[in-house]
Amino acid sequence: MKAHRMARVAEVVREVAASTILYELRDPRVKQVTVTRAEVSADLQHATVYVSIMGSEREQNLVLHGLQSAAGFIQSRLADRMQTRFTPVIRFEIDLGVKNSLEIARILREEAARNPGGAEAPPEEADAEGPADG
């Protein structure tokens, strides 16, 4: 399978999932969801949709359960849009990239608060040796 075709199908899956979740889904459990990306298997029969969900871990699990329940509905919307022999079976996963980036930003803020100068202090051995000739 050509990589550009898989990328196009993944983009269509992402677009359809995002618009269906935002405008057509009526499940009260599904709220504060952002579709970040989608990946499609090489045979185009399985798709993983990565979502970012705001809230506590319990709320995230509740929303994820609601999305799994609505996967068939979203898949039917995808079948209407795609002209392929098979419609990919959709599976939802929480995208940890957003959580990881927030954690890194928090660590950087804490480090900046500890070192207000912004630059790391030079190692003590370099001060003892003096400037290098060379």
BELKAFEN-V188588 format. One record per residue. RES is the residue in three letters. PSI is psi in radians with two decimals (NA if undefined). OMEGA is omega as a letter, one per 30 degrees, with the letter a starting at -180 (none if undefined). NEAR is the number of other ideal C-beta (glycine too) atoms within 8 Angstrom. Layout:
RES,PSI,OMEGA,NEAR
RES,PSI,OMEGA,NEAR
//
This chain:
MET,2.37,l,7
LYS,2.45,a,5
ALA,-0.65,a,6
HIS,-0.53,l,6
ARG,-0.73,l,8
MET,-0.68,l,12
ALA,-0.69,l,8
ARG,-0.75,l,8
VAL,-0.71,l,14
ALA,-0.69,l,13
GLU,-0.68,l,9
VAL,-0.73,l,11
VAL,-0.78,l,15
ARG,-0.80,a,12
GLU,-0.83,a,8
VAL,-0.75,l,12
ALA,-0.78,a,14
ALA,-0.82,a,10
SER,-0.63,l,9
THR,-0.76,l,12
ILE,-0.72,a,14
LEU,-0.76,a,7
TYR,-0.47,a,6
GLU,-0.37,a,9
LEU,2.28,a,11
ARG,0.23,a,4
ASP,2.12,a,8
PRO,-0.29,l,5
ARG,-0.47,a,8
VAL,1.82,l,11
LYS,2.72,l,6
GLN,0.85,a,7
VAL,2.36,l,11
THR,2.19,l,8
VAL,2.06,a,12
THR,-0.72,a,9
ARG,2.97,l,9
ALA,2.55,l,13
GLU,2.46,a,8
VAL,2.46,l,11
SER,2.87,a,9
ALA,-0.54,l,5
ASP,0.08,l,6
LEU,0.40,a,11
GLN,-0.18,l,7
HIS,2.44,l,9
ALA,2.39,l,14
THR,2.13,l,10
VAL,2.11,a,14
TYR,2.28,a,14
VAL,2.63,l,14
SER,2.24,a,11
ILE,2.21,l,12
MET,2.54,l,5
GLY,-3.09,a,8
SER,3.01,a,5
GLU,-0.64,l,5
ARG,-0.76,l,7
GLU,-0.68,l,10
GLN,-0.75,l,11
ASN,-0.66,l,8
LEU,-0.77,l,9
VAL,-0.73,l,15
LEU,-0.68,l,12
HIS,-0.72,l,9
GLY,-0.68,l,11
LEU,-0.69,l,13
GLN,-0.62,l,9
SER,-0.58,a,7
ALA,0.05,a,12
ALA,-0.67,l,12
GLY,-0.70,l,6
PHE,-0.78,l,10
ILE,-0.64,l,14
GLN,-0.64,l,12
SER,-0.64,l,8
ARG,-0.64,l,11
LEU,-0.67,l,15
ALA,-0.60,l,8
ASP,-0.56,a,6
ARG,-0.61,a,7
MET,2.56,l,9
GLN,1.10,l,2
THR,2.89,a,7
ARG,-0.73,a,2
PHE,2.52,l,6
THR,2.24,a,8
PRO,2.47,l,14
VAL,2.19,a,9
ILE,2.39,l,13
ARG,2.43,a,10
PHE,2.46,l,12
GLU,2.61,l,8
ILE,2.29,l,11
ASP,1.96,a,11
LEU,-0.17,l,6
GLY,-0.70,l,8
VAL,-0.78,l,9
LYS,-0.74,l,10
ASN,-0.70,l,8
SER,-0.63,l,8
LEU,-0.67,l,8
GLU,-0.71,l,8
ILE,-0.74,l,8
ALA,-0.68,l,8
ARG,-0.76,l,8
ILE,-0.73,l,8
LEU,-0.69,l,8
ARG,-0.76,l,8
GLU,-0.71,l,8
GLU,-0.68,l,8
ALA,-0.58,l,9
ALA,-0.59,l,7
ARG,-0.63,l,6
ASN,1.48,a,10
PRO,-0.37,l,6
GLY,-0.35,l,5
GLY,-0.51,l,5
ALA,2.64,l,5
GLU,2.51,l,4
ALA,2.47,a,6
PRO,2.65,l,6
PRO,2.63,a,6
GLU,-0.50,a,6
GLU,-0.59,a,6
ALA,-0.60,l,7
ASP,-0.63,a,8
ALA,-0.56,a,6
GLU,-0.47,a,6
GLY,-3.05,a,5
PRO,2.55,a,3
ALA,2.39,l,5
ASP,2.40,l,3
GLY,NA,none,2
//
